Amino acid sequence: MNDNTMIQFINVSKEFPNGTVGLKNIDVKIEEGEFVFLVGASGAGKSTFTKLMIREMMPTEGNILVNGKSINRLKQRQIPHFRRNIGFIFQNYRLLADRTAFENVAFAVEVLGASKREVERKVDYALRLVGLEDRKKHFPDELSGGEQQRVAIARAIVNNPQIIIADEPTGNLDPETAKGIMDILNDINIKGTTIVMATHDAGIVNRASHRVIELAHGEIVRDDKQGGYNIEIL
């Protein structure tokens, strides 16, 4: 593996106890600083791909390397430390309803034992990056869907992770708000963060020129550096 490879799947397969095949013989490299769209129909294997990447599940066969290290070999107690270098953005935001925007983002820093001053510095910077510095005292139900997703992005980036995994981050948003979210993610990527984004949104994929990995029935059927949402009917 060369020094620029951030994520590598080596002959990775995942079969579930009921016999369902999640992924089959996946070989793929994602370079440091790449922005990759993961596309495919429901059941194609996108969720399995992302869950394997964060050690939420183990492959049935094969090896997964993140930043040059095999995550298959991680002990259970090592997994939280490994995940500190990964930020997660979900379709349904997953914000804590009884905490303000500031407190939702701060939680990700506090669990690492940071001082109060460091928490304030990091959280204010992250909220400023997503354009929410003036909404930090608002609770989730006082924010629009787009603002809640921006809080979720701030939480994902606050510890300056090497990798961001975004699972349908624009799925619940109107096109204009979704465009704003993509602008933020592109800015983060330009600063050097590797982003893997699972999406069904053809418009977003077609507007970007990022690499597209298309899955179907657990296999990679297209890996296109030029991008474009060209889903085949299978």
Secondary structure, 3 states (H helix, E strand, C coil): CCCCEEEEEEEEEEECCCCCEEEEEEEEEEECCCEEEEECCCCCCHHHHHHHHCCCCCCCEEEEEECCEECCCCCHHHHHHHHCCEEEEECCCCCCCCCCHHHHHHHHHHCCCCCHHHHHHHHHHHHHHCCCHHHCCCCHHHCCHHHHHHHHHHHHHCCCCCEEEEECCCCCCCHHHHHHHHHHHHHHHHCCCEEEEECCCHHHHHHCCCEEEEEECCEEEEEECCCCCCCCCC
